[in-house]
Amino acid sequence: MIYLGREKSTSHRIMIGASDGRTYRGESRYGVSVFDFKISAPTLTNEKRLSPTFVGYGHIPGLR
């Protein structure tokens, strides 16, 4: 997923990418689309790692 920023009308955070059921404005979407930027609470996997893991985001260099 790529973080897009906040919607001007609602100030909700949004992202774009491919998914098999993430939501946007309360509707499930599949394939490549825009989605609400939401991350579920992390839990431990069988390998004792936290999942999901948020890595980070930043501006794409040279893009305004």
mmCIF file as Biopython writes it, N, C-alpha, C and O atoms, coordinates in Angstrom:
data_model
#
loop_
_atom_site.group_PDB
_atom_site.id
_atom_site.type_symbol
_atom_site.label_atom_id
_atom_site.label_alt_id
_atom_site.label_comp_id
_atom_site.label_asym_id
_atom_site.label_entity_id
_atom_site.label_seq_id
_atom_site.pdbx_PDB_ins_code
_atom_site.Cartn_x
_atom_site.Cartn_y
_atom_site.Cartn_z
_atom_site.occupancy
_atom_site.B_iso_or_equiv
_atom_site.auth_seq_id
_atom_site.auth_asym_id
_atom_site.pdbx_PDB_model_num
ATOM 1   N N  . MET A ? 1  ? 0.834   -1.177  0.000  1.0 0.0 1  A 1 
ATOM 2   C CA . MET A ? 1  ? 0.000   0.000   0.000  1.0 0.0 1  A 1 
ATOM 3   C C  . MET A ? 1  ? 0.883   1.246   0.000  1.0 0.0 1  A 1 
ATOM 4   O O  . MET A ? 1  ? 1.997   1.240   0.523  1.0 0.0 1  A 1 
ATOM 5   N N  . ILE A ? 2  ? 0.364   2.299   -0.591 1.0 0.0 2  A 1 
ATOM 6   C CA . ILE A ? 2  ? 1.048   3.586   -0.629 1.0 0.0 2  A 1 
ATOM 7   C C  . ILE A ? 2  ? 0.129   4.609   0.035  1.0 0.0 2  A 1 
ATOM 8   O O  . ILE A ? 2  ? -1.027  4.768   -0.358 1.0 0.0 2  A 1 
ATOM 9   N N  . TYR A ? 3  ? 0.650   5.287   1.028  1.0 0.0 3  A 1 
ATOM 10  C CA . TYR A ? 3  ? -0.116  6.303   1.748  1.0 0.0 3  A 1 
ATOM 11  C C  . TYR A ? 3  ? -0.312  7.511   0.851  1.0 0.0 3  A 1 
ATOM 12  O O  . TYR A ? 3  ? 0.654   8.042   0.304  1.0 0.0 3  A 1 
ATOM 13  N N  . LEU A ? 4  ? -1.569  7.955   0.693  1.0 0.0 4  A 1 
ATOM 14  C CA . LEU A ? 4  ? -1.864  9.105   -0.152 1.0 0.0 4  A 1 
ATOM 15  C C  . LEU A ? 4  ? -1.987  10.404  0.619  1.0 0.0 4  A 1 
ATOM 16  O O  . LEU A ? 4  ? -1.771  11.478  0.056  1.0 0.0 4  A 1 
ATOM 17  N N  . GLY A ? 5  ? -2.331  10.328  1.894  1.0 0.0 5  A 1 
ATOM 18  C CA . GLY A ? 5  ? -2.540  11.526  2.695  1.0 0.0 5  A 1 
ATOM 19  C C  . GLY A ? 5  ? -3.962  11.560  3.223  1.0 0.0 5  A 1 
ATOM 20  O O  . GLY A ? 5  ? -4.575  10.518  3.457  1.0 0.0 5  A 1 
ATOM 21  N N  . ARG A ? 6  ? -4.481  12.768  3.407  1.0 0.0 6  A 1 
ATOM 22  C CA . ARG A ? 6  ? -5.831  12.933  3.945  1.0 0.0 6  A 1 
ATOM 23  C C  . ARG A ? 6  ? -6.776  13.432  2.859  1.0 0.0 6  A 1 
ATOM 24  O O  . ARG A ? 6  ? -6.408  14.264  2.029  1.0 0.0 6  A 1 
ATOM 25  N N  . GLU A ? 7  ? -7.987  12.918  2.878  1.0 0.0 7  A 1 
ATOM 26  C CA . GLU A ? 7  ? -9.020  13.428  1.970  1.0 0.0 7  A 1 
ATOM 27  C C  . GLU A ? 7  ? -9.345  14.856  2.369  1.0 0.0 7  A 1 
ATOM 28  O O  . GLU A ? 7  ? -9.452  15.160  3.557  1.0 0.0 7  A 1 
ATOM 29  N N  . LYS A ? 8  ? -9.501  15.727  1.396  1.0 0.0 8  A 1 
ATOM 30  C CA . LYS A ? 8  ? -9.796  17.125  1.692  1.0 0.0 8  A 1 
ATOM 31  C C  . LYS A ? 8  ? -11.162 17.292  2.345  1.0 0.0 8  A 1 
ATOM 32  O O  . LYS A ? 8  ? -11.318 18.123  3.240  1.0 0.0 8  A 1 
ATOM 33  N N  . SER A ? 9  ? -12.153 16.515  1.911  1.0 0.0 9  A 1 
ATOM 34  C CA . SER A ? 9  ? -13.516 16.692  2.412  1.0 0.0 9  A 1 
ATOM 35  C C  . SER A ? 9  ? -13.732 16.140  3.815  1.0 0.0 9  A 1 
ATOM 36  O O  . SER A ? 9  ? -14.543 16.678  4.569  1.0 0.0 9  A 1 
ATOM 37  N N  . THR A ? 10 ? -13.012 15.063  4.181  1.0 0.0 10 A 1 
ATOM 38  C CA . THR A ? 10 ? -13.260 14.401  5.469  1.0 0.0 10 A 1 
ATOM 39  C C  . THR A ? 10 ? -12.067 14.397  6.413  1.0 0.0 10 A 1 
ATOM 40  O O  . THR A ? 10 ? -12.233 14.161  7.610  1.0 0.0 10 A 1 
ATOM 41  N N  . SER A ? 11 ? -10.884 14.650  5.907  1.0 0.0 11 A 1 
ATOM 42  C CA . SER A ? 11 ? -9.621  14.558  6.650  1.0 0.0 11 A 1 
ATOM 43  C C  . SER A ? 11 ? -9.262  13.135  7.068  1.0 0.0 11 A 1 
ATOM 44  O O  . SER A ? 11 ? -8.367  12.939  7.891  1.0 0.0 11 A 1 
ATOM 45  N N  . HIS A ? 12 ? -9.956  12.134  6.507  1.0 0.0 12 A 1 
ATOM 46  C CA . HIS A ? 12 ? -9.597  10.746  6.796  1.0 0.0 12 A 1 
ATOM 47  C C  . HIS A ? 12 ? -8.346  10.371  6.025  1.0 0.0 12 A 1 
ATOM 48  O O  . HIS A ? 12 ? -8.156  10.802  4.888  1.0 0.0 12 A 1 
ATOM 49  N N  . ARG A ? 13 ? -7.486  9.559   6.649  1.0 0.0 13 A 1 
ATOM 50  C CA . ARG A ? 13 ? -6.274  9.094   5.979  1.0 0.0 13 A 1 
ATOM 51  C C  . ARG A ? 13 ? -6.640  7.997   4.988  1.0 0.0 13 A 1 
ATOM 52  O O  . ARG A ? 13 ? -7.469  7.135   5.279  1.0 0.0 13 A 1 
ATOM 53  N N  . ILE A ? 14 ? -6.006  8.039   3.802  1.0 0.0 14 A 1 
ATOM 54  C CA . ILE A ? 14 ? -6.286  7.039   2.772  1.0 0.0 14 A 1 
ATOM 55  C C  . ILE A ? 14 ? -4.992  6.530   2.152  1.0 0.0 14 A 1 
ATOM 56  O O  . ILE A ? 14 ? -3.941  7.164   2.252  1.0 0.0 14 A 1 
ATOM 57  N N  . MET A ? 15 ? -5.096  5.358   1.503  1.0 0.0 15 A 1 
ATOM 58  C CA . MET A ? 15 ? -3.954  4.743   0.832  1.0 0.0 15 A 1 
ATOM 59  C C  . MET A ? 15 ? -4.449  4.062   -0.436 1.0 0.0 15 A 1 
ATOM 60  O O  . MET A ? 15 ? -5.649  3.853   -0.612 1.0 0.0 15 A 1 
ATOM 61  N N  . ILE A ? 16 ? -3.522  3.722   -1.308 1.0 0.0 16 A 1 
ATOM 62  C CA . ILE A ? 16 ? -3.858  3.017   -2.541 1.0 0.0 16 A 1 
ATOM 63  C C  . ILE A ? 16 ? -3.004  1.762   -2.609 1.0 0.0 16 A 1 
ATOM 64  O O  . ILE A ? 16 ? -1.863  1.749   -2.148 1.0 0.0 16 A 1 
ATOM 65  N N  . GLY A ? 17 ? -3.563  0.714   -3.184 1.0 0.0 17 A 1 
ATOM 66  C CA . GLY A ? 17 ? -2.844  -0.538  -3.328 1.0 0.0 17 A 1 
ATOM 67  C C  . GLY A ? 17 ? -3.800  -1.655  -3.701 1.0 0.0 17 A 1 
ATOM 68  O O  . GLY A ? 17 ? -4.932  -1.392  -4.108 1.0 0.0 17 A 1 
ATOM 69  N N  . ALA A ? 18 ? -3.359  -2.897  -3.567 1.0 0.0 18 A 1 
ATOM 70  C CA . ALA A ? 18 ? -4.176  -4.064  -3.891 1.0 0.0 18 A 1 
ATOM 71  C C  . ALA A ? 18 ? -4.594  -4.767  -2.607 1.0 0.0 18 A 1 
ATOM 72  O O  . ALA A ? 18 ? -3.800  -4.900  -1.676 1.0 0.0 18 A 1 
ATOM 73  N N  . SER A ? 19 ? -5.847  -5.216  -2.563 1.0 0.0 19 A 1 
ATOM 74  C CA . SER A ? 19 ? -6.367  -5.855  -1.361 1.0 0.0 19 A 1 
ATOM 75  C C  . SER A ? 19 ? -7.439  -6.874  -1.717 1.0 0.0 19 A 1 
ATOM 76  O O  . SER A ? 19 ? -7.989  -6.877  -2.818 1.0 0.0 19 A 1 
ATOM 77  N N  . ASP A ? 20 ? -7.711  -7.729  -0.757 1.0 0.0 20 A 1 
ATOM 78  C CA . ASP A ? 20 ? -8.786  -8.711  -0.928 1.0 0.0 20 A 1 
ATOM 79  C C  . ASP A ? 20 ? -9.898  -8.470  0.090  1.0 0.0 20 A 1 
ATOM 80  O O  . ASP A ? 20 ? -10.427 -9.415  0.675  1.0 0.0 20 A 1 
ATOM 81  N N  . GLY A ? 21 ? -10.247 -7.213  0.297  1.0 0.0 21 A 1 
ATOM 82  C CA . GLY A ? 21 ? -11.382 -6.924  1.155  1.0 0.0 21 A 1 
ATOM 83  C C  . GLY A ? 21 ? -11.230 -5.772  2.123  1.0 0.0 21 A 1 
ATOM 84  O O  . GLY A ? 21 ? -12.055 -5.630  3.025  1.0 0.0 21 A 1 
ATOM 85  N N  . ARG A ? 22 ? -10.218 -4.950  1.976  1.0 0.0 22 A 1 
ATOM 86  C CA . ARG A ? 22 ? -10.140 -3.761  2.831  1.0 0.0 22 A 1 
ATOM 87  C C  . ARG A ? 22 ? -11.297 -2.841  2.511  1.0 0.0 22 A 1 
ATOM 88  O O  . ARG A ? 22 ? -11.957 -2.994  1.483  1.0 0.0 22 A 1 
ATOM 89  N N  . THR A ? 23 ? -11.542 -1.881  3.393  1.0 0.0 23 A 1 
ATOM 90  C CA . THR A ? 23 ? -12.696 -1.004  3.191  1.0 0.0 23 A 1 
ATOM 91  C C  . THR A ? 23 ? -12.283 0.415   2.804  1.0 0.0 23 A 1 
ATOM 92  O O  . THR A ? 23 ? -11.165 0.863   3.057  1.0 0.0 23 A 1 
ATOM 93  N N  . TYR A ? 24 ? -13.232 1.090   2.184  1.0 0.0 24 A 1 
ATOM 94  C CA . TYR A ? 24 ? -13.132 2.508   1.891  1.0 0.0 24 A 1 
ATOM 95  C C  . TYR A ? 24 ? -14.530 3.074   2.070  1.0 0.0 24 A 1 
ATOM 96  O O  . TYR A ? 24 ? -15.474 2.677   1.387  1.0 0.0 24 A 1 
ATOM 97  N N  . ARG A ? 25 ? -14.642 4.016   3.010  1.0 0.0 25 A 1 
ATOM 98  C CA . ARG A ? 25 ? -15.940 4.610   3.347  1.0 0.0 25 A 1 
ATOM 99  C C  . ARG A ? 25 ? -16.976 3.552   3.707  1.0 0.0 25 A 1 
ATOM 100 O O  . ARG A ? 25 ? -18.150 3.669   3.355  1.0 0.0 25 A 1 
ATOM 101 N N  . GLY A ? 26 ? -16.521 2.509   4.420  1.0 0.0 26 A 1 
ATOM 102 C CA . GLY A ? 26 ? -17.424 1.470   4.908  1.0 0.0 26 A 1 
ATOM 103 C C  . GLY A ? 26 ? -17.761 0.369   3.924  1.0 0.0 26 A 1 
ATOM 104 O O  . GLY A ? 26 ? -18.487 -0.559  4.280  1.0 0.0 26 A 1 
ATOM 105 N N  . GLU A ? 27 ? -17.258 0.437   2.692  1.0 0.0 27 A 1 
ATOM 106 C CA . GLU A ? 27 ? -17.524 -0.583  1.677  1.0 0.0 27 A 1 
ATOM 107 C C  . GLU A ? 27 ? -16.285 -1.418  1.436  1.0 0.0 27 A 1 
ATOM 108 O O  . GLU A ? 27 ? -15.187 -0.877  1.305  1.0 0.0 27 A 1 
ATOM 109 N N  . SER A ? 28 ? -16.449 -2.751  1.377  1.0 0.0 28 A 1 
ATOM 110 C CA . SER A ? 28 ? -15.333 -3.631  1.041  1.0 0.0 28 A 1 
ATOM 111 C C  . SER A ? 28 ? -14.968 -3.460  -0.419 1.0 0.0 28 A 1 
ATOM 112 O O  . SER A ? 28 ? -15.835 -3.359  -1.286 1.0 0.0 28 A 1 
ATOM 113 N N  . ARG A ? 29 ? -13.668 -3.429  -0.676 1.0 0.0 29 A 1 
ATOM 114 C CA . ARG A ? 29 ? -13.180 -3.301  -2.055 1.0 0.0 29 A 1 
ATOM 115 C C  . ARG A ? 29 ? -12.140 -4.380  -2.307 1.0 0.0 29 A 1 
ATOM 116 O O  . ARG A ? 29 ? -11.426 -4.803  -1.398 1.0 0.0 29 A 1 
ATOM 117 N N  . TYR A ? 30 ? -12.070 -4.815  -3.554 1.0 0.0 30 A 1 
ATOM 118 C CA . TYR A ? 30 ? -11.153 -5.876  -3.940 1.0 0.0 30 A 1 
ATOM 119 C C  . TYR A ? 30 ? -10.329 -5.424  -5.134 1.0 0.0 30 A 1 
ATOM 120 O O  . TYR A ? 30 ? -10.803 -4.648  -5.965 1.0 0.0 30 A 1 
ATOM 121 N N  . GLY A ? 31 ? -9.098  -5.908  -5.221 1.0 0.0 31 A 1 
ATOM 122 C CA . GLY A ? 31 ? -8.217  -5.519  -6.314 1.0 0.0 31 A 1 
ATOM 123 C C  . GLY A ? 31 ? -7.503  -4.218  -6.000 1.0 0.0 31 A 1 
ATOM 124 O O  . GLY A ? 31 ? -7.316  -3.881  -4.831 1.0 0.0 31 A 1 
ATOM 125 N N  . VAL A ? 32 ? -7.106  -3.486  -7.024 1.0 0.0 32 A 1 
ATOM 126 C CA . VAL A ? 32 ? -6.396  -2.221  -6.853 1.0 0.0 32 A 1 
ATOM 127 C C  . VAL A ? 32 ? -7.417  -1.106  -6.688 1.0 0.0 32 A 1 
ATOM 128 O O  . VAL A ? 32 ? -8.312  -0.942  -7.518 1.0 0.0 32 A 1 
ATOM 129 N N  . SER A ? 33 ? -7.277  -0.340  -5.609 1.0 0.0 33 A 1 
ATOM 130 C CA . SER A ? 33 ? -8.244  0.714   -5.315 1.0 0.0 33 A 1 
ATOM 131 C C  . SER A ? 33 ? -7.699  1.631   -4.235 1.0 0.0 33 A 1 
ATOM 132 O O  . SER A ? 33 ? -6.548  1.501   -3.819 1.0 0.0 33 A 1 
ATOM 133 N N  . VAL A ? 34 ? -8.533  2.557   -3.784 1.0 0.0 34 A 1 
ATOM 134 C CA . VAL A ? 34 ? -8.252  3.432   -2.649 1.0 0.0 34 A 1 
ATOM 135 C C  . VAL A ? 34 ? -8.884  2.791   -1.414 1.0 0.0 34 A 1 
ATOM 136 O O  . VAL A ? 34 ? -9.983  2.240   -1.491 1.0 0.0 34 A 1 
ATOM 137 N N  . PHE A ? 35 ? -8.190  2.862   -0.279 1.0 0.0 35 A 1 
ATOM 138 C CA . PHE A ? 35 ? -8.669  2.241   0.952  1.0 0.0 35 A 1 
ATOM 139 C C  . PHE A ? 35 ? -8.468  3.186   2.131  1.0 0.0 35 A 1 
ATOM 140 O O  . PHE A ? 35 ? -7.624  4.081   2.093  1.0 0.0 35 A 1 
ATOM 141 N N  . ASP A ? 36 ? -9.264  2.967   3.183  1.0 0.0 36 A 1 
ATOM 142 C CA . ASP A ? 36 ? -9.063  3.681   4.434  1.0 0.0 36 A 1 
ATOM 143 C C  . ASP A ? 36 ? -7.726  3.248   5.026  1.0 0.0 36 A 1 
ATOM 144 O O  . ASP A ? 36 ? -7.379  2.068   4.981  1.0 0.0 36 A 1 
ATOM 145 N N  . PHE A ? 37 ? -6.981  4.190   5.575  1.0 0.0 37 A 1 
ATOM 146 C CA . PHE A ? 37 ? -5.696  3.873   6.201  1.0 0.0 37 A 1 
ATOM 147 C C  . PHE A ? 37 ? -5.968  3.439   7.637  1.0 0.0 37 A 1 
ATOM 148 O O  . PHE A ? 37 ? -5.988  4.257   8.556  1.0 0.0 37 A 1 
ATOM 149 N N  . LYS A ? 38 ? -6.173  2.146   7.810  1.0 0.0 38 A 1 
ATOM 150 C CA . LYS A ? 38 ? -6.438  1.575   9.135  1.0 0.0 38 A 1 
ATOM 151 C C  . LYS A ? 38 ? -5.548  0.364   9.320  1.0 0.0 38 A 1 
ATOM 152 O O  . LYS A ? 38 ? -5.358  -0.432  8.401  1.0 0.0 38 A 1 
ATOM 153 N N  . ILE A ? 39 ? -5.008  0.234   10.514 1.0 0.0 39 A 1 
ATOM 154 C CA . ILE A ? 39 ? -4.173  -0.902  10.852 1.0 0.0 39 A 1 
ATOM 155 C C  . ILE A ? 39 ? -4.758  -1.542  12.098 1.0 0.0 39 A 1 
ATOM 156 O O  . ILE A ? 39 ? -5.013  -0.861  13.091 1.0 0.0 39 A 1 
ATOM 157 N N  . SER A ? 40 ? -4.971  -2.853  12.046 1.0 0.0 40 A 1 
ATOM 158 C CA . SER A ? 40 ? -5.504  -3.537  13.218 1.0 0.0 40 A 1 
ATOM 159 C C  . SER A ? 40 ? -4.448  -3.605  14.318 1.0 0.0 40 A 1 
ATOM 160 O O  . SER A ? 40 ? -3.257  -3.438  14.058 1.0 0.0 40 A 1 
ATOM 161 N N  . ALA A ? 41 ? -4.891  -3.846  15.526 1.0 0.0 41 A 1 
ATOM 162 C CA . ALA A ? 41 ? -3.967  -3.950  16.664 1.0 0.0 41 A 1 
ATOM 163 C C  . ALA A ? 41 ? -3.026  -5.128  16.456 1.0 0.0 41 A 1 
ATOM 164 O O  . ALA A ? 41 ? -3.466  -6.200  16.040 1.0 0.0 41 A 1 
ATOM 165 N N  . PRO A ? 42 ? -1.734  -4.951  16.740 1.0 0.0 42 A 1 
ATOM 166 C CA . PRO A ? 42 ? -0.785  -6.048  16.525 1.0 0.0 42 A 1 
ATOM 167 C C  . PRO A ? 42 ? -1.004  -7.202  17.495 1.0 0.0 42 A 1 
ATOM 168 O O  . PRO A ? 42 ? -1.332  -7.004  18.664 1.0 0.0 42 A 1 
ATOM 169 N N  . THR A ? 43 ? -0.811  -8.419  16.974 1.0 0.0 43 A 1 
ATOM 170 C CA . THR A ? 43 ? -0.869  -9.631  17.782 1.0 0.0 43 A 1 
ATOM 171 C C  . THR A ? 43 ? 0.370   -10.463 17.484 1.0 0.0 43 A 1 
ATOM 172 O O  . THR A ? 43 ? 1.042   -10.240 16.477 1.0 0.0 43 A 1 
ATOM 173 N N  . LEU A ? 44 ? 0.675   -11.419 18.354 1.0 0.0 44 A 1 
ATOM 174 C CA . LEU A ? 44 ? 1.835   -12.284 18.146 1.0 0.0 44 A 1 
ATOM 175 C C  . LEU A ? 44 ? 1.483   -13.427 17.203 1.0 0.0 44 A 1 
ATOM 176 O O  . LEU A ? 44 ? 0.433   -14.055 17.342 1.0 0.0 44 A 1 
ATOM 177 N N  . THR A ? 45 ? 2.371   -13.695 16.234 1.0 0.0 45 A 1 
ATOM 178 C CA . THR A ? 45 ? 2.206   -14.831 15.329 1.0 0.0 45 A 1 
ATOM 179 C C  . THR A ? 45 ? 2.754   -16.084 16.018 1.0 0.0 45 A 1 
ATOM 180 O O  . THR A ? 45 ? 3.281   -16.011 17.128 1.0 0.0 45 A 1 
ATOM 181 N N  . ASN A ? 46 ? 2.623   -17.227 15.353 1.0 0.0 46 A 1 
ATOM 182 C CA . ASN A ? 46 ? 3.191   -18.471 15.893 1.0 0.0 46 A 1 
ATOM 183 C C  . ASN A ? 46 ? 4.708   -18.385 16.030 1.0 0.0 46 A 1 
ATOM 184 O O  . ASN A ? 46 ? 5.304   -19.092 16.843 1.0 0.0 46 A 1 
ATOM 185 N N  . GLU A ? 47 ? 5.332   -17.512 15.229 1.0 0.0 47 A 1 
ATOM 186 C CA . GLU A ? 47 ? 6.790   -17.323 15.275 1.0 0.0 47 A 1 
ATOM 187 C C  . GLU A ? 47 ? 7.191   -16.264 16.293 1.0 0.0 47 A 1 
ATOM 188 O O  . GLU A ? 47 ? 8.355   -15.867 16.345 1.0 0.0 47 A 1 
ATOM 189 N N  . LYS A ? 48 ? 6.237   -15.800 17.104 1.0 0.0 48 A 1 
ATOM 190 C CA . LYS A ? 48 ? 6.468   -14.804 18.159 1.0 0.0 48 A 1 
ATOM 191 C C  . LYS A ? 48 ? 6.845   -13.435 17.598 1.0 0.0 48 A 1 
ATOM 192 O O  . LYS A ? 48 ? 7.587   -12.684 18.231 1.0 0.0 48 A 1 
ATOM 193 N N  . ARG A ? 49 ? 6.324   -13.107 16.393 1.0 0.0 49 A 1 
ATOM 194 C CA . ARG A ? 49 ? 6.527   -11.790 15.808 1.0 0.0 49 A 1 
ATOM 195 C C  . ARG A ? 49 ? 5.218   -11.024 15.866 1.0 0.0 49 A 1 
ATOM 196 O O  . ARG A ? 49 ? 4.143   -11.622 15.848 1.0 0.0 49 A 1 
ATOM 197 N N  . LEU A ? 50 ? 5.304   -9.695  15.936 1.0 0.0 50 A 1 
ATOM 198 C CA . LEU A ? 50 ? 4.098   -8.878  15.896 1.0 0.0 50 A 1 
ATOM 199 C C  . LEU A ? 50 ? 3.607   -8.746  14.456 1.0 0.0 50 A 1 
ATOM 200 O O  . LEU A ? 50 ? 4.398   -8.522  13.540 1.0 0.0 50 A 1 
ATOM 201 N N  . SER A ? 51 ? 2.310   -8.884  14.268 1.0 0.0 51 A 1 
ATOM 202 C CA . SER A ? 51 ? 1.724   -8.736  12.950 1.0 0.0 51 A 1 
ATOM 203 C C  . SER A ? 51 ? 0.348   -8.107  13.091 1.0 0.0 51 A 1 
ATOM 204 O O  . SER A ? 51 ? -0.386  -8.531  13.983 1.0 0.0 51 A 1 
ATOM 205 N N  . PRO A ? 52 ? -0.060  -7.150  12.303 1.0 0.0 52 A 1 
ATOM 206 C CA . PRO A ? 52 ? 0.688   -6.547  11.209 1.0 0.0 52 A 1 
ATOM 207 C C  . PRO A ? 52 ? 1.788   -5.633  11.720 1.0 0.0 52 A 1 
ATOM 208 O O  . PRO A ? 52 ? 1.771   -5.201  12.873 1.0 0.0 52 A 1 
ATOM 209 N N  . THR A ? 53 ? 2.740   -5.345  10.850 1.0 0.0 53 A 1 
ATOM 210 C CA . THR A ? 53 ? 3.848   -4.459  11.178 1.0 0.0 53 A 1 
ATOM 211 C C  . THR A ? 53 ? 3.802   -3.243  10.260 1.0 0.0 53 A 1 
ATOM 212 O O  . THR A ? 53 ? 3.844   -3.378  9.037  1.0 0.0 53 A 1 
ATOM 213 N N  . PHE A ? 54 ? 3.715   -2.070  10.850 1.0 0.0 54 A 1 
ATOM 214 C CA . PHE A ? 54 ? 3.748   -0.828  10.073 1.0 0.0 54 A 1 
ATOM 215 C C  . PHE A ? 54 ? 5.196   -0.405  9.944  1.0 0.0 54 A 1 
ATOM 216 O O  . PHE A ? 54 ? 5.885   -0.232  10.950 1.0 0.0 54 A 1 
ATOM 217 N N  . VAL A ? 55 ? 5.669   -0.237  8.711  1.0 0.0 55 A 1 
ATOM 218 C CA . VAL A ? 55 ? 7.070   0.091   8.480  1.0 0.0 55 A 1 
ATOM 219 C C  . VAL A ? 55 ? 7.302   1.584   8.488  1.0 0.0 55 A 1 
ATOM 220 O O  . VAL A ? 55 ? 8.251   2.045   9.122  1.0 0.0 55 A 1 
ATOM 221 N N  . GLY A ? 56 ? 6.481   2.353   7.813  1.0 0.0 56 A 1 
ATOM 222 C CA . GLY A ? 56 ? 6.639   3.797   7.802  1.0 0.0 56 A 1 
ATOM 223 C C  . GLY A ? 56 ? 6.178   4.384   6.489  1.0 0.0 56 A 1 
ATOM 224 O O  . GLY A ? 56 ? 5.803   3.662   5.566  1.0 0.0 56 A 1 
ATOM 225 N N  . TYR A ? 57 ? 6.210   5.687   6.416  1.0 0.0 57 A 1 
ATOM 226 C CA . TYR A ? 57 ? 5.847   6.354   5.179  1.0 0.0 57 A 1 
ATOM 227 C C  . TYR A ? 57 ? 6.578   7.671   5.079  1.0 0.0 57 A 1 
ATOM 228 O O  . TYR A ? 57 ? 7.067   8.199   6.078  1.0 0.0 57 A 1 
ATOM 229 N N  . GLY A ? 58 ? 6.653   8.196   3.883  1.0 0.0 58 A 1 
ATOM 230 C CA . GLY A ? 58 ? 7.303   9.479   3.660  1.0 0.0 58 A 1 
ATOM 231 C C  . GLY A ? 58 ? 6.936   9.984   2.279  1.0 0.0 58 A 1 
ATOM 232 O O  . GLY A ? 58 ? 6.232   9.308   1.530  1.0 0.0 58 A 1 
ATOM 233 N N  . HIS A ? 59 ? 7.409   11.158  1.948  1.0 0.0 59 A 1 
ATOM 234 C CA . HIS A ? 59 ? 7.137   11.754  0.642  1.0 0.0 59 A 1 
ATOM 235 C C  . HIS A ? 59 ? 7.974   11.073  -0.416 1.0 0.0 59 A 1 
ATOM 236 O O  . HIS A ? 59 ? 9.102   10.653  -0.157 1.0 0.0 59 A 1 
ATOM 237 N N  . ILE A ? 60 ? 7.417   10.965  -1.614 1.0 0.0 60 A 1 
ATOM 238 C CA . ILE A ? 60 ? 8.182   10.456  -2.747 1.0 0.0 60 A 1 
ATOM 239 C C  . ILE A ? 60 ? 9.082   11.593  -3.215 1.0 0.0 60 A 1 
ATOM 240 O O  . ILE A ? 60 ? 8.582   12.664  -3.557 1.0 0.0 60 A 1 
ATOM 241 N N  . PRO A ? 61 ? 10.400  11.388  -3.238 1.0 0.0 61 A 1 
ATOM 242 C CA . PRO A ? 61 ? 11.314  12.467  -3.608 1.0 0.0 61 A 1 
ATOM 243 C C  . PRO A ? 61 ? 10.984  13.053  -4.981 1.0 0.0 61 A 1 
ATOM 244 O O  . PRO A ? 61 ? 10.771  12.310  -5.939 1.0 0.0 61 A 1 
ATOM 245 N N  . GLY A ? 62 ? 10.940  14.358  -5.075 1.0 0.0 62 A 1 
ATOM 246 C CA . GLY A ? 62 ? 10.706  15.049  -6.332 1.0 0.0 62 A 1 
ATOM 247 C C  . GLY A ? 62 ? 9.248   15.168  -6.740 1.0 0.0 62 A 1 
ATOM 248 O O  . GLY A ? 62 ? 8.943   15.818  -7.740 1.0 0.0 62 A 1 
ATOM 249 N N  . LEU A ? 63 ? 8.330   14.547  -5.981 1.0 0.0 63 A 1 
ATOM 250 C CA . LEU A ? 63 ? 6.913   14.605  -6.307 1.0 0.0 63 A 1 
ATOM 251 C C  . LEU A ? 63 ? 6.218   15.612  -5.424 1.0 0.0 63 A 1 
ATOM 252 O O  . LEU A ? 63 ? 6.389   15.579  -4.205 1.0 0.0 63 A 1 
ATOM 253 N N  . ARG A ? 64 ? 5.449   16.494  -5.993 1.0 0.0 64 A 1 
ATOM 254 C CA . ARG A ? 64 ? 4.731   17.496  -5.213 1.0 0.0 64 A 1 
ATOM 255 C C  . ARG A ? 64 ? 3.266   17.269  -5.265 1.0 0.0 64 A 1 
ATOM 256 O O  . ARG A ? 64 ? 2.503   18.022  -4.661 1.0 0.0 64 A 1 
#
